[in-house]
Amino acid sequence: MKKAFSLLGLASLVLVVGCGDDGDTNPPIDPPPDPPIEEVLDPAPGGLRKLTARQYINSLRVLLGDAAAEQANAPEDTQANGLEAIAASEHALTPDAVESYELASRVVALTALSDPDGRARVLVCAPAAITDEACFGQIAEELGSLAWRRALEQEEIDELVSVAVVGAESYDDAEQGVAALVSAVVQSPDFLYQVEIGDPDPDDDSRNILRSNELASRLSFFLLGQTPDRALLDLAAEGGLDGEGARETALALLERPEAKATLSSFYSEIFELRNVLSIQKDPEQFPGFNDATRTAIAAETLLFLEDIIWTRDADAREIFDAAYSFVNEDNAWIYGVSVTGQAFQKIEVDGRVGLLSQPSFLAKRAQPDRTSPTRRGLFVLTTLLCDGVPPPPEDVAPVFPPDDGTPKTMRQRLELHAVDACQSCHKRTDSIGLALEHFDAVGAWQQTDQGLPIDVTDQLNGFGEFDGVAGVAARLREHEDSPICMARQLFRQSMGHVETEGEEPALVAIDEAFVEGGYSMQGLMVEIAASPAFRFVGKPK
């Protein structure tokens, strides 16, 4: 992945020379400055984004309280281009998902009204009768504007009041009418979808600029993983997100605990930490690898990331080479150390640096009884460097040749497996993965493989030479694509699409700010939120 530069920027590298009457070379001519990003930005089309399961449940918590949110049953998310956020923009709801939302809406409405906190959030007034349209209207306007993230039209309020009256008359109970109103609000597309359409940009009729409530929604869902609260919507309506307001607000939102939880969810997705509990290992080879261990190794990586990103706001490239991790009694045995208790301790272990020496990565990308250099190398290329690797040809079986009974290291077995049609890809993935062969299928240290010495040295075009996990970590830290990949992953998460060519000017500016800011992930999130790409959209398809 290479940075793209505008033609005007490229012109700054060219010296324009000529000959005067005296034969002297003329001085270089300063090129004109690059135009503002807003003038050259061609954003991706706007539209609708379905809330992910996490965003849906968190948003119900904002609206109706904890008790109601805990009763919600969200449809399972899908992925596109490796992210649920992108699938939310591209995949339509299935009939089963629609039914799930409908059933959940009734449950959460009744739960909210039976819970003191939920009642306080919903009942801005107490309906005096089953036909108290005035009170039903107040509830509809207050809850509806918060849930739908915009002011309601009178016609919409009237429709919700009609729903409430029918529900109340059917049960001869005013609160049953309120429950019907709440149910209608939270199963509406206005709640289930994030609207990003905007109004025409007065300076460029080829694109739109997000409305204040849409910008508040995009900001809240990106940084907090939930619908904006009343304070943020009011701030946006007052122009508080204009200009530097978006940057200042993003900084304030990052102070909230929801921001940490949202970033943890993002890393749990791209690093597949949420799938660690499904890892299966040969019980005879690894009898200590149980559910407690699985839980601990996922928590370890999240604590590691939290320490870098939130506790110290350090250089994000430490993810590759930080010489420490976190253990408790459930995962310490993998590291060969003894720890008592459930509390995690920060430790340093010789031979281990960064994410690639942590069991959550090593065990997830291994077979039940052996390592998988291909899977490990593939993760480095695709997730840490955003480098695409094609699938194997359909006529090639991804299995090892029959065992002839002679002990072989994993490197030797892979050399026999990588036939002509697969050599180019296997060279890229396996070279990096084989550098991690001192870690077995659960991530414990192994000095030999099948009693044979392990060779963890290699080189790869465009990556360099490396020796073991420390060598790979060093190459990742200095590789020009690794910080760009970090920025791209977060940008895709925030926008719900893979970056487009028209967004490149904004992306280059984000990359440069990330570098100048010392590779701070908090700073990167703020730069994305403050970018012109965050507030403009193309004409909806």
Secondary structure, DSSP 4 states (H G I P E B T S, - for coil): ------HHHHHTTPPP--B-TT-PBPPPPPPPPPPPHHHH--PPB-EEEEPPHHHHHHHHHHHH-HHHHHT--PPPP--BTTBHHHHHHHPPPPHHHHHHHHHHHHHHHHHHHTSHHHHHHH-SS--SSTT-HHHHHHHHHHHHHHHTTSPPPHHHHHHHHHHHHHHHHHHT-HHHHHHHHHHHHHTSHHHHEEEE--EEETTEEEEEE--HHHHHHHHHHHHTSS---HHHHHHHHTTTTTTTHHHHHHHHHTTSHHHHHHHHHHHHHHTTGGGGGG----TTT-TT--HHHHHHHHHHHHHHHHIIIIIS---TTHHHH-S-EEE-TTTHHHHT----SSS-EEE--TT--SGGGSHHHHHHTB-SSSB-HHHHHHHIIIIIS----PPPPTTS--SPPPP-S----HHHHHHHH--GGGHHHHHHHHHHHHTTTTB-TTS-B-SEETTEE---EEEETTTEEEEHHHHHHHHHHH-THHHHHHHHHHHHHHHTS---GGGHHHHHHHHHHHHHTTS-HHHHHHHHHHSHHHHEEEPP-
